[in-house]
Amino acid sequence: MDSVSRVEAFLKESGMHPDSVDFHSIYDDFQRDMMRGLAGEPSTLAMLPTYLSPDGALCDGQTAVVVDIGGTNLRTALVRYTSGGMEIVRSDTSPVPGRMSEITMDEFFRAIADKLRPLIEHSNNVGICFSHAVAVGPDRDGRLISFSKEVQVTGGAGAMIAHGIKEALRALGVQRDLSATLLNDTAAVLLGAEQTSVGFVLGTGMNLSYVEQTTAISKVSGFEPDTMIVNTEAGGFGRARQGTFDRALDAATADPGAHRLEKMTSGRYLGSLVLRTLRGAADAGIFQPDVRQALERLGALSPPETDAFVIGGDGVLAPIFRAEGDVAAAQTVIVRLYERAAKLTAAAVTAAIDKTHQGQSAGQPVRVAAEGSTFHKLHGFADTFSRYVSGGGDGQKRRVELVSAAQATLIGTARAAITHGSCGIG
Protein backbone atom coordinates (compact mmCIF):
# COMPACT_ATOMS: atom_id res chain seq x y z
CA MET A 1 0.00 0.00 0.00
CA ASP A 2 1.46 3.40 -0.99
CA SER A 3 1.67 6.33 1.42
CA VAL A 4 -1.41 8.10 0.04
CA SER A 5 -3.53 4.96 0.41
CA ARG A 6 -2.19 4.50 3.92
CA VAL A 7 -3.05 8.06 4.92
CA GLU A 8 -6.56 7.69 3.44
CA ALA A 9 -7.08 4.59 5.60
CA PHE A 10 -5.61 6.40 8.61
CA LEU A 11 -8.00 9.35 8.20
CA LYS A 12 -10.99 7.02 8.00
CA GLU A 13 -9.88 5.05 11.06
CA SER A 14 -9.44 8.23 13.09
CA GLY A 15 -12.74 9.77 11.93
CA MET A 16 -11.03 12.65 10.15
CA HIS A 17 -11.93 11.74 6.55
CA PRO A 18 -14.80 13.41 4.63
CA ASP A 19 -16.34 9.96 4.28
CA SER A 20 -16.62 9.89 8.08
CA VAL A 21 -19.16 12.74 7.86
CA ASP A 22 -22.74 11.57 7.34
CA PHE A 23 -24.25 14.51 5.44
CA HIS A 24 -27.83 13.29 5.98
CA SER A 25 -27.36 12.96 9.74
CA ILE A 26 -25.77 16.40 10.10
CA TYR A 27 -28.56 17.93 8.00
CA ASP A 28 -31.33 16.19 9.96
CA ASP A 29 -29.82 16.91 13.38
CA PHE A 30 -29.15 20.54 12.46
CA GLN A 31 -32.75 21.06 11.35
CA ARG A 32 -34.08 19.35 14.48
CA ASP A 33 -31.97 21.61 16.68
CA MET A 34 -33.10 24.62 14.67
CA MET A 35 -36.73 23.78 15.44
CA ARG A 36 -36.00 23.15 19.11
CA GLY A 37 -34.09 26.42 19.40
CA LEU A 38 -36.88 28.41 17.73
CA ALA A 39 -39.30 27.00 20.29
CA GLY A 40 -37.03 27.77 23.24
CA GLU A 41 -36.41 24.08 23.90
CA PRO A 42 -33.00 22.56 24.80
CA SER A 43 -30.79 22.63 21.71
CA THR A 44 -27.15 22.90 20.72
CA LEU A 45 -28.24 25.76 18.43
CA ALA A 46 -29.14 28.96 20.29
CA MET A 47 -31.33 30.24 17.38
CA LEU A 48 -31.04 33.81 18.59
CA PRO A 49 -33.66 36.31 17.37
CA THR A 50 -32.11 39.45 15.88
CA TYR A 51 -35.28 41.58 15.90
CA LEU A 52 -34.17 42.69 12.45
CA SER A 53 -36.18 42.27 9.27
CA PRO A 54 -34.50 42.17 5.86
CA ASP A 55 -37.12 44.69 4.77
CA GLY A 56 -37.00 48.34 5.65
CA ALA A 57 -36.56 51.75 4.03
CA LEU A 58 -33.21 53.49 3.65
CA CYS A 59 -33.22 57.29 3.84
CA ASP A 60 -31.16 59.09 1.21
CA GLY A 61 -28.20 60.93 2.70
CA GLN A 62 -28.31 59.10 6.03
CA THR A 63 -25.06 57.98 7.64
CA ALA A 64 -24.08 55.39 10.20
CA VAL A 65 -21.04 54.87 12.38
CA VAL A 66 -20.13 51.19 12.28
CA VAL A 67 -17.93 48.96 14.40
CA ASP A 68 -17.22 45.35 13.42
CA ILE A 69 -15.97 43.37 16.43
CA GLY A 70 -14.61 40.13 15.03
CA GLY A 71 -12.43 37.30 16.25
CA THR A 72 -9.22 38.78 14.83
CA ASN A 73 -9.85 42.35 13.73
CA LEU A 74 -11.72 45.41 14.97
CA ARG A 75 -12.98 47.56 12.10
CA THR A 76 -14.62 50.96 12.36
CA ALA A 77 -16.18 52.93 9.53
CA LEU A 78 -18.40 55.84 8.59
CA VAL A 79 -20.91 54.73 5.95
CA ARG A 80 -23.28 56.94 3.93
CA TYR A 81 -26.34 55.85 1.96
CA THR A 82 -27.31 57.65 -1.24
CA SER A 83 -29.46 56.68 -4.21
CA GLY A 84 -26.31 55.20 -5.72
CA GLY A 85 -25.87 52.80 -2.83
CA MET A 86 -23.75 52.51 0.30
CA GLU A 87 -20.45 54.39 0.41
CA ILE A 88 -17.73 53.78 3.00
CA VAL A 89 -16.45 57.27 3.71
CA ARG A 90 -13.77 56.38 6.27
CA SER A 91 -12.53 53.12 7.76
CA ASP A 92 -9.87 51.76 10.09
CA THR A 93 -8.69 48.28 11.11
CA SER A 94 -6.85 47.21 14.27
CA PRO A 95 -6.52 44.03 16.38
CA VAL A 96 -9.66 43.16 18.31
CA PRO A 97 -9.26 43.91 22.05
CA GLY A 98 -8.58 40.71 24.02
CA ARG A 99 -7.07 38.89 21.06
CA MET A 100 -3.45 39.19 22.12
CA SER A 101 -3.82 39.27 25.91
CA GLU A 102 -6.49 39.01 28.58
CA ILE A 103 -8.40 42.20 29.43
CA THR A 104 -11.44 43.14 31.51
CA MET A 105 -14.85 43.96 30.09
CA ASP A 106 -14.44 47.61 31.06
CA GLU A 107 -11.14 47.72 29.17
CA PHE A 108 -12.85 46.08 26.20
CA PHE A 109 -15.60 48.69 26.08
CA ARG A 110 -13.11 51.53 26.51
CA ALA A 111 -10.97 50.26 23.61
CA ILE A 112 -14.04 50.13 21.34
CA ALA A 113 -15.10 53.63 22.40
CA ASP A 114 -11.62 55.00 21.68
CA LYS A 115 -11.92 53.80 18.08
CA LEU A 116 -15.46 55.15 17.65
CA ARG A 117 -14.95 58.58 19.18
CA PRO A 118 -13.40 60.23 16.06
CA LEU A 119 -16.43 59.16 13.98
CA ILE A 120 -19.33 59.68 16.35
CA GLU A 121 -19.76 63.39 15.59
CA HIS A 122 -20.95 62.46 12.09
CA SER A 123 -24.02 60.38 12.98
CA ASN A 124 -26.37 59.37 15.77
CA ASN A 125 -26.86 55.95 14.14
CA VAL A 126 -24.41 53.39 15.51
CA GLY A 127 -24.22 49.89 14.08
CA ILE A 128 -22.42 47.26 16.14
CA CYS A 129 -21.50 44.01 14.44
CA PHE A 130 -20.58 41.56 17.20
CA SER A 131 -19.19 38.18 16.13
CA HIS A 132 -19.61 36.43 19.48
CA ALA A 133 -22.64 34.85 21.16
CA VAL A 134 -25.08 37.47 22.38
CA ALA A 135 -28.82 37.40 23.10
CA VAL A 136 -30.41 40.37 21.34
CA GLY A 137 -33.62 41.89 22.70
CA PRO A 138 -36.41 43.92 21.08
CA ASP A 139 -34.44 47.10 21.78
CA ARG A 140 -31.66 45.66 19.57
CA ASP A 141 -29.13 45.67 22.38
CA GLY A 142 -27.68 42.33 23.38
CA ARG A 143 -26.63 40.50 26.54
CA LEU A 144 -23.28 38.75 26.20
CA ILE A 145 -23.47 34.96 26.37
CA SER A 146 -19.78 34.25 25.77
CA PHE A 147 -16.78 35.26 23.77
CA SER A 148 -15.41 32.74 21.28
CA LYS A 149 -12.44 32.37 18.91
CA GLU A 150 -10.09 32.51 21.93
CA VAL A 151 -10.79 36.23 22.60
CA GLN A 152 -9.89 36.72 26.26
CA VAL A 153 -12.19 39.13 28.12
CA THR A 154 -12.98 38.60 31.79
CA GLY A 155 -16.02 39.68 33.78
CA GLY A 156 -18.23 40.06 30.74
CA ALA A 157 -20.95 37.45 31.22
CA GLY A 158 -24.34 39.16 31.02
CA ALA A 159 -22.97 42.54 29.94
CA MET A 160 -25.15 44.61 27.61
CA ILE A 161 -22.94 45.31 24.61
CA ALA A 162 -24.49 48.44 23.06
CA HIS A 163 -25.15 49.95 26.50
CA GLY A 164 -21.55 49.29 27.57
CA ILE A 165 -20.13 50.94 24.46
CA LYS A 166 -22.40 53.98 24.84
CA GLU A 167 -21.42 54.33 28.51
CA ALA A 168 -17.73 54.13 27.56
CA LEU A 169 -18.29 56.84 24.93
CA ARG A 170 -20.05 58.97 27.53
CA ALA A 171 -17.06 58.58 29.83
CA LEU A 172 -14.91 59.94 26.99
CA GLY A 173 -17.10 63.04 26.76
CA VAL A 174 -19.60 62.02 24.07
CA GLN A 175 -22.97 63.43 25.15
CA ARG A 176 -25.04 62.78 22.00
CA ASP A 177 -28.20 60.68 22.16
CA LEU A 178 -27.15 57.65 20.13
CA SER A 179 -29.38 55.07 18.44
CA ALA A 180 -27.46 51.78 18.57
CA THR A 181 -28.29 48.58 16.66
CA LEU A 182 -26.49 45.35 17.53
CA LEU A 183 -26.29 42.40 15.16
CA ASN A 184 -24.17 39.36 14.41
CA ASP A 185 -21.69 39.23 11.52
CA THR A 186 -23.75 36.66 9.62
CA ALA A 187 -26.84 38.87 9.83
CA ALA A 188 -24.69 41.77 8.63
CA VAL A 189 -23.42 39.71 5.68
CA LEU A 190 -27.00 38.75 4.81
CA LEU A 191 -28.07 42.41 4.84
CA GLY A 192 -24.91 43.50 3.00
CA ALA A 193 -25.83 41.60 -0.16
CA GLU A 194 -29.08 42.30 -2.00
CA GLN A 195 -31.98 39.83 -1.78
CA THR A 196 -30.20 37.13 0.17
CA SER A 197 -31.87 34.63 2.48
CA VAL A 198 -28.83 33.07 4.16
CA GLY A 199 -25.68 34.73 5.50
CA PHE A 200 -22.73 32.40 6.06
CA VAL A 201 -19.35 33.36 7.51
CA LEU A 202 -16.37 31.03 7.66
CA GLY A 203 -13.31 32.95 8.69
CA THR A 204 -11.71 32.95 12.10
CA GLY A 205 -15.00 31.49 13.32
CA MET A 206 -18.05 29.83 11.75
CA ASN A 207 -21.71 30.83 11.86
CA LEU A 208 -24.82 31.38 9.75
CA SER A 209 -28.05 33.37 9.84
CA TYR A 210 -31.16 33.04 7.70
CA VAL A 211 -34.54 34.67 7.13
CA GLU A 212 -37.35 32.94 9.05
CA GLN A 213 -41.10 33.48 9.14
CA THR A 214 -41.85 35.35 12.36
CA THR A 215 -44.73 33.02 13.14
CA ALA A 216 -42.27 30.08 13.24
CA ILE A 217 -40.28 31.69 16.08
CA SER A 218 -42.59 30.65 18.88
CA LYS A 219 -40.29 31.93 21.63
CA VAL A 220 -40.77 35.50 20.29
CA SER A 221 -43.88 37.65 20.47
CA GLY A 222 -44.73 41.19 19.50
CA PHE A 223 -42.45 41.49 16.45
CA GLU A 224 -44.65 42.90 13.68
CA PRO A 225 -42.77 42.28 10.39
CA ASP A 226 -43.57 38.97 8.69
CA THR A 227 -39.95 37.84 8.64
CA MET A 228 -37.00 38.05 10.99
CA ILE A 229 -33.32 37.22 10.59
CA VAL A 230 -32.34 34.45 13.01
CA ASN A 231 -28.75 33.93 14.16
CA THR A 232 -28.37 30.16 14.50
CA GLU A 233 -25.00 30.27 16.36
CA ALA A 234 -24.09 27.35 14.11
CA GLY A 235 -20.56 27.06 15.46
CA GLY A 236 -22.06 25.74 18.69
CA PHE A 237 -23.73 22.79 16.94
CA GLY A 238 -22.78 19.81 19.08
CA ARG A 239 -24.10 16.75 17.25
CA ALA A 240 -21.38 16.34 14.61
CA ARG A 241 -19.31 13.25 15.32
CA GLN A 242 -15.80 14.25 16.36
CA GLY A 243 -12.71 12.45 15.16
CA THR A 244 -9.67 11.54 17.24
CA PHE A 245 -7.90 14.83 16.66
CA ASP A 246 -11.06 16.93 17.01
CA ARG A 247 -11.36 15.59 20.54
CA ALA A 248 -7.70 16.29 21.30
CA LEU A 249 -7.95 19.85 19.98
CA ASP A 250 -11.21 20.48 21.83
CA ALA A 251 -9.70 19.33 25.13
CA ALA A 252 -6.80 21.78 24.71
CA THR A 253 -8.97 24.87 24.14
CA ALA A 254 -10.17 27.37 26.71
CA ASP A 255 -13.75 26.08 26.41
CA PRO A 256 -13.77 22.27 26.00
CA GLY A 257 -17.07 20.91 24.73
CA ALA A 258 -18.29 24.28 23.39
CA HIS A 259 -18.31 25.51 19.78
CA ARG A 260 -17.72 22.00 18.48
CA LEU A 261 -18.63 22.57 14.83
CA GLU A 262 -16.58 25.77 14.76
CA LYS A 263 -13.54 23.88 16.05
CA MET A 264 -13.91 21.32 13.25
CA THR A 265 -14.15 23.87 10.44
CA SER A 266 -13.00 27.43 11.12
CA GLY A 267 -9.74 29.20 10.43
CA ARG A 268 -9.00 29.75 14.11
CA TYR A 269 -8.65 25.98 14.60
CA LEU A 270 -8.05 24.39 11.19
CA GLY A 271 -4.27 24.87 11.19
CA SER A 272 -3.99 23.24 14.60
CA LEU A 273 -6.26 20.41 13.46
CA VAL A 274 -4.05 19.78 10.43
CA LEU A 275 -0.91 19.77 12.59
CA ARG A 276 -2.39 17.35 15.12
CA THR A 277 -3.53 15.04 12.32
CA LEU A 278 -0.12 15.14 10.61
CA ARG A 279 1.54 14.26 13.92
CA GLY A 280 -0.90 11.38 14.35
CA ALA A 281 -0.08 10.12 10.87
CA ALA A 282 3.62 10.31 11.72
CA ASP A 283 3.00 8.31 14.90
CA ALA A 284 1.28 5.72 12.72
CA GLY A 285 4.49 5.31 10.70
CA ILE A 286 3.18 6.85 7.48
CA PHE A 287 6.06 9.34 7.05
CA GLN A 288 9.84 9.10 7.24
CA PRO A 289 11.15 8.62 10.83
CA ASP A 290 12.47 12.20 11.23
CA VAL A 291 9.12 13.82 10.36
CA ARG A 292 7.53 13.42 13.79
CA GLN A 293 10.23 15.37 15.63
CA ALA A 294 10.20 18.08 12.97
CA LEU A 295 6.44 18.48 13.35
CA GLU A 296 6.81 18.75 17.12
CA ARG A 297 9.37 21.52 16.70
CA LEU A 298 7.03 23.37 14.35
CA GLY A 299 4.76 24.23 17.28
CA ALA A 300 1.91 25.85 15.33
CA LEU A 301 0.45 25.93 11.83
CA SER A 302 -1.93 28.34 10.12
CA PRO A 303 -4.29 27.91 7.12
CA PRO A 304 -2.14 30.17 4.88
CA GLU A 305 0.81 27.90 5.65
CA THR A 306 -1.11 24.72 4.88
CA ASP A 307 -2.36 26.33 1.66
CA ALA A 308 1.17 27.23 0.56
CA PHE A 309 2.16 23.58 0.91
CA VAL A 310 -0.91 22.21 -0.88
CA ILE A 311 -0.65 24.60 -3.82
CA GLY A 312 3.10 24.66 -4.43
CA GLY A 313 4.84 22.46 -1.88
CA ASP A 314 6.19 25.63 -0.27
CA GLY A 315 6.32 27.24 3.17
CA VAL A 316 7.12 25.91 6.62
CA LEU A 317 6.07 22.34 5.80
CA ALA A 318 8.35 22.02 2.77
CA PRO A 319 11.56 21.24 4.72
CA ILE A 320 9.71 18.64 6.81
CA PHE A 321 8.22 16.60 3.99
CA ARG A 322 11.01 15.97 1.49
CA ALA A 323 10.39 12.42 0.25
CA GLU A 324 7.97 12.29 -2.69
CA GLY A 325 5.62 9.88 -0.93
CA ASP A 326 5.62 12.02 2.21
CA VAL A 327 4.74 15.17 0.25
CA ALA A 328 1.77 13.48 -1.42
CA ALA A 329 0.57 11.94 1.86
CA ALA A 330 0.83 15.24 3.79
CA GLN A 331 -0.97 17.12 1.04
CA THR A 332 -3.70 14.48 1.14
CA VAL A 333 -4.18 15.06 4.88
CA ILE A 334 -4.66 18.78 4.30
CA VAL A 335 -6.95 18.47 1.28
CA ARG A 336 -9.13 15.88 3.02
CA LEU A 337 -9.51 18.06 6.12
CA TYR A 338 -10.48 20.97 3.86
CA GLU A 339 -13.08 18.77 2.16
CA ARG A 340 -14.39 17.51 5.49
CA ALA A 341 -14.85 21.12 6.70
CA ALA A 342 -16.66 21.98 3.45
CA LYS A 343 -18.98 18.98 3.84
CA LEU A 344 -19.77 19.79 7.48
CA THR A 345 -20.52 23.46 6.83
CA ALA A 346 -22.48 22.68 3.66
CA ALA A 347 -24.77 20.32 5.58
CA ALA A 348 -25.52 23.09 8.08
CA VAL A 349 -26.08 25.74 5.42
CA THR A 350 -28.27 23.38 3.41
CA ALA A 351 -30.46 22.80 6.46
CA ALA A 352 -30.98 26.57 6.71
CA ILE A 353 -31.59 26.91 2.96
CA ASP A 354 -34.34 24.30 3.04
CA LYS A 355 -35.89 26.02 6.05
CA THR A 356 -36.46 29.08 3.83
CA HIS A 357 -38.38 26.90 1.29
CA GLN A 358 -36.43 28.55 -1.52
CA GLY A 359 -34.10 27.29 -4.23
CA GLN A 360 -36.44 24.65 -5.60
CA SER A 361 -36.85 26.13 -9.11
CA ALA A 362 -34.27 27.17 -11.69
CA GLY A 363 -35.87 30.59 -12.11
CA GLN A 364 -35.79 31.37 -8.40
CA PRO A 365 -32.48 30.36 -6.87
CA VAL A 366 -31.86 30.99 -3.21
CA ARG A 367 -29.10 33.55 -2.70
CA VAL A 368 -26.52 32.72 -0.04
CA ALA A 369 -24.08 35.44 0.99
CA ALA A 370 -20.82 33.65 1.83
CA GLU A 371 -17.92 35.51 3.39
CA GLY A 372 -14.78 34.88 5.39
CA SER A 373 -11.10 34.27 4.77
CA THR A 374 -11.36 30.52 5.27
CA PHE A 375 -14.20 30.23 2.76
CA HIS A 376 -12.61 32.36 0.06
CA LYS A 377 -8.89 31.70 0.50
CA LEU A 378 -8.54 27.98 1.23
CA HIS A 379 -7.55 26.10 -1.90
CA GLY A 380 -10.62 24.58 -3.56
CA PHE A 381 -12.87 25.15 -0.55
CA ALA A 382 -15.57 27.31 -2.16
CA ASP A 383 -15.95 24.92 -5.12
CA THR A 384 -16.22 21.88 -2.85
CA PHE A 385 -18.73 23.65 -0.61
CA SER A 386 -20.79 24.71 -3.64
CA ARG A 387 -20.91 21.14 -4.93
CA TYR A 388 -22.20 19.82 -1.61
CA VAL A 389 -24.77 22.59 -1.15
CA SER A 390 -26.12 22.24 -4.69
CA GLY A 391 -26.86 18.57 -4.23
CA GLY A 392 -23.61 16.68 -3.90
CA GLY A 393 -24.24 16.02 -0.24
CA ASP A 394 -27.63 14.36 -0.35
CA GLY A 395 -28.49 14.07 -4.04
CA GLN A 396 -31.30 16.64 -3.82
CA LYS A 397 -30.80 19.33 -6.45
CA ARG A 398 -31.02 22.89 -5.16
CA ARG A 399 -30.75 26.13 -7.09
CA VAL A 400 -28.23 28.06 -5.05
CA GLU A 401 -26.48 31.29 -5.98
CA LEU A 402 -23.45 32.02 -3.83
CA VAL A 403 -22.80 35.75 -3.66
CA SER A 404 -20.12 37.90 -2.13
CA ALA A 405 -20.44 41.66 -1.67
CA ALA A 406 -17.50 43.97 -1.10
CA GLN A 407 -17.27 45.02 2.56
CA ALA A 408 -20.52 43.14 3.21
CA THR A 409 -20.19 43.20 7.00
CA LEU A 410 -19.73 46.97 7.20
CA ILE A 411 -22.43 47.65 4.59
CA GLY A 412 -24.95 45.30 6.23
CA THR A 413 -24.29 46.74 9.68
CA ALA A 414 -24.78 50.27 8.35
CA ARG A 415 -28.01 49.19 6.63
CA ALA A 416 -29.34 47.81 9.92
CA ALA A 417 -28.33 50.94 11.83
CA ILE A 418 -30.01 53.28 9.35
CA THR A 419 -33.25 51.33 8.79
CA HIS A 420 -33.72 50.69 12.48
CA GLY A 421 -32.32 53.99 13.70
CA SER A 422 -33.29 57.48 12.67
CA CYS A 423 -35.35 56.29 9.70
CA GLY A 424 -37.02 53.08 8.57
CA ILE A 425 -39.07 50.49 10.43
CA GLY A 426 -37.65 51.06 13.92
N, C-alpha and C positions, 0 to 999 in steps of 0.2 A: 504493500500500500504506500503510495507516495505521500509527501508531507501535506499537500492540500487535502487529500482524502482523509488523512489522519486528523487534521484540524477540523474538518467538517464533522467527523464522527465525535470529536471531543466537544465541539460546540453543542451538538445535540444531546450528548450525555450530561452536560452541565446545565442544560436548559437555556443556553444563550443563543441558540440558532433561531432564525425567523420561523423555521418549521415548528419550533416549540411554542409558538404563539397561535392559539386557536382564535382566529378572527371572529367566528360566529359567537364564541363564548364571551369575548371581550365586548362585542357589540351588544349582545343580549344583556349582559350584566351592567353595562354602562347605561343602557336605556332604563333598566329596572331601577337603578340608583337615581337616575334623573327623576323618574316618577315619584320615588320615595322622598327625594329632596324637595320637590315642588309641593308635596303634601305636608312637609314638616316632619316626616317620619325619619327614623335612623337610617343614615346613608353615608357612604364614603364620599359622596358628592354633595357639597354644601348647597348648591343651586341657589345662589344669592340673588335676590331681586335687586335690580339697579334703580328702579323707579325712573327709568329713562325710556322713552319711546323713540323708535327710529324716525317717527314723523315729527314735524315741528317747523315753524317758520323761522327763517333767518332774516334779520333786519340789515338792510344795506348800510354800509358804513360802520357797523358795530365792530368792536374789538374785544379781545379776551386776552388776559394774561394766563399763561399755561405753564404748569410744571409737570414733568413726567418723571416719576420716582420709580426707577426700575431696579433690577437686581445688580446691575453693574454701573450704569450711568444715571446722573441727574441732569435732566435737560429743562431749560426754561426758555420761554419764547413769548413774543407779542405777536398775535395773529389778528389780521383784519379781514372781514368779509365784505366783498363788493359783488356787484352783478357778474363780475368776471370770475368769481370763485374766492377761495381762501388764499390769503397771502401772508407768509411768514415775514414779518417786518424785521424782527431781531431775534437772535437765538444764541444760546450758550450751552456748553456741555462740560460737566465736571464729574468726578467720581461720586457715587451715591454715598451719603453719610452712613457710617457703620459697615462699609464694605471692607475697609482695610484694617479697622480696629474697633473694639467695642466702645459704644458711647451710650449715654442715657437718652431717654425719650425727649427730655427738655433740650438736650444738645442737638438732637435730631431736628426738632421743630425749629430751633434757632438757626441751624445751618440752611434749612429750606427758606426761611424768611430772609436771610441774608441775600440769597440769590434772587428772590422775588422783589425785594425792595426797590431796585432801580427801575423796574417795569411797572410797578403798581400805580404810579401816577397817571398812567395812560388809560386805565379801564377799571371799572368796578366789578367786571365779570372775571372771576377766577376759576379756571378749570384745573382740577387736580387729578392726574392720572396716577393711580397707585397700584403697583404690580404685586401686591401682597394681599393676603386674605383679610378682608374687611367686610363687615355686615353693614350695608347701606340702608338708611331709613328713608321715609317719605320726604324728609327735608334735604335729602341728597348729601348729608354728611354720613360718615361711616365710623363704626366702632371697630378698632383693631382686633382681629382674631389672633394673628401671628405673622411674624416676618418669615420669609422663606429665602431660598437661594443663598443661605449662609450669611445674610446681612445680620450684624450683631448689634441689636439695640435692646437695652435692658429697661425694665419698668414700664413697658408700653402696653401691656395687656389691658384691653378695655378703653384705651385712649380714643377720643374723638379726633379724627385726623384733620378735617377742615377747621374745626374749632381750635385745635392746637396750633395750626399754622397761622390763623388769624390773630390769636392771642400773642404769638411770637412776633408778628408784624406790628401789633399794637405796642409791644414792649420796645420796638425799634422806632417808635414815633409815628407810625402810620395810623391815622385817625379816621380814614374813609370808611363808609359803610359798604362792606364788600358782599357781593353775592357769590358764594362758592358752590361749585358742583363737583362732587367726587365720583370717579368711575374707575373701573379696572382697565388695564391696557387692551384686553381683548374687545371690550365694549368700545373703546376708543378706535381701535382698528376697524371694527364693524362700521362705525359712524364715519370713519375717514375715507371710506370708499363708497361710491354711489350704489344704492340699491342692492346692498349685500344682506344676507340673512344669517351668516355665520362669520364670526371673527376668530381667527386661530393664530396664536403666537407661539413659536418655538424658537427661543433664543437662549438666554441664560436660564430661563424657566420654561414651563409649558402650561398653557391654559387655553380655554375656548369659551366664547359666549355665543348666544344665538337668540333669534327673535321668537318669542313664545306668545301664544294667545293668553291674554290676561286672565281669562276665565279658567285656564288650566293651572294657574298658580294658586292653589287653594289656600296656601298659608298667607296670602296677601288679600287685603280688602281695601276698598276705597280708591283704587287707582283707576281713573276714568278712561284713558286711551285703550283701544282694543288690544294693542300689543305692547309688550315690554321686553327689553333686552334682559336676559338672565345670564349671570356669570356662573358657570358650572363649577369653577375651581377644579378643573379636570386633573390637574397635577396631583390632587389628593386621592384620586381613584385608587382604591386599595384591593381590587379583586383580580388584578393581573397576576399571573403566576410568576414569581421571581425565580431567576436562575441562581446558581451557586454564587456567582460574583455580584449579582444584585444584592443578595443577602449580606455579603461581606461589606460591600460599599455602604449599604443602609446602616449597618451596625456601627460604622466608623463616623457617621455624620452627627451633627449636633442634635438632630431630632429623629432618632431611630423609629421606624414604623410609620412615620408621616411622609406625605408627598411621594408615595411610592411610584406612581406612574411618571412623575417628573424626574425622579432619580434614574429611571430606566431609559429616558429619552432626551433630556435637555442638555444644552451646552455646558451648564455648570457642572454636570456629572459625567458626561459621555467620555471625556478624555480619561478620567480616572477609571471608568468602567472598562475601557479598552486596555489600559495598562494592567489592571488586575487580571483581565482575561488572558492577555499575553503572558503574564507571569505564570498563570495556571497552566497554559499550554506548555511553557518551558518546563514546569515541574512534571508534566506528563511525558517529557522526553521527546517532544515534537521538534524542537530546535537543537542547534549545536550546543554542546555543554557550557560554553562560556556566555551564552545569551542570558541565562537567568541572573547571574551576578550583574551583568550590564544593565538589565532592566531594573534591578534593585537600586543601583546607583543613580538611575535616571530620576527617581523621586516623584516626578509629576509629569503629566502629559495633557496637552490641550487639543481641542478639535482642529485648530489650524495646523498643528504639528502632525496629527494623524492624517489630515488631508494632504499635506505636502508629501508624505510617504506613499499614500495611495496613488496620487496623480503622477508623481515623477520619481519615486524612490528616494526622495530628498529629506533634509531636515534631521532632527535629533535621532530619529530611529535608523537612519541610513548606516551609521557606523556599527550599529548593534546587529543588524541582519545583513550579513555579507554573502552568505551562501545562497545560490539561486533558489533552492528549495525553501530556505528560511524566508526569503523575501516574499515569495508567492504565498506561503502559509500565513505570514504576518499580515499581508495585505488582505487575505481572505478573512481573517479575524475582524479587521476593521470594517470591511465592506459588509460583512454579515451583520455586525452590530448596527451599522447604519440602516440596513434593510429592516432589521428587527424593530428599531425605533420608528421607522416609517410605517410599518405594519401596525404597531401598537397605536400610534397617534391617528392613523387613518381610520382604525376601527372606532375610536372615540368620536372623531369628527363626523364619520358616517352616521353614527347613532344620532348626533345632533341634526345633521342634514335631514334624515328621515323624520325627525320630530317636527320639522317645519312643513312636511308634506309637499315639498317642492322638488324640482329636478327630475320629474317623471316623464316629461315630454321634451322632444328635441327643441321645440320652439321656445320653451321656457326653462332654461337651465337655472339651477340654483347658484348664486354667486357666493363664493367663499373668499373672504379677504384673509390672505395668509402672509404673515410677516415674521421676522426674526432672523438673526444671523445663522442659527443652526439650520433653519429651513432653507434659506436661500444660498448659503455658502458651502454646505457639506456636499461633497462630490456625489452627484446622482440622486441626492435625497428627494428633491422636489418631484422629479420624474417618477421615482418609485412610489412616493406618496400618492401622486396623481393616479397612477395605475391602480393602486389599491382602492382609493376612494371612488373611482369611476366604475368599479365592478370587479377588479381583480381579487378583492378580498373574499367576497361571498358569491360572486357570479351574477349578482343583480345589477343590471346596467342603470347607471344614474347619469343625468346630464349635469355636469358640474363645471363651472367656470371659475378657475382660480385667478384671483385678481390681486394686484399689489399696487398701492397708491403711494406716491412719494410723501414722506413725512406723515404717514397715516395716523400715527399715534397723536402727534401734535395737532393735526387738522381735526381729527375726531373729537379730541378733548375740547378744542376751541368751539366746535359745533355744539357740543353739549352745553358748554358754559353760556353761549349766546342764546340758544333756543330755550334754555331753562333759567336764564338769568334775567337781564333787563328787557328782553323781548321774547316772544314765542309762547310755548304752552305752559310755562311755569309761572 
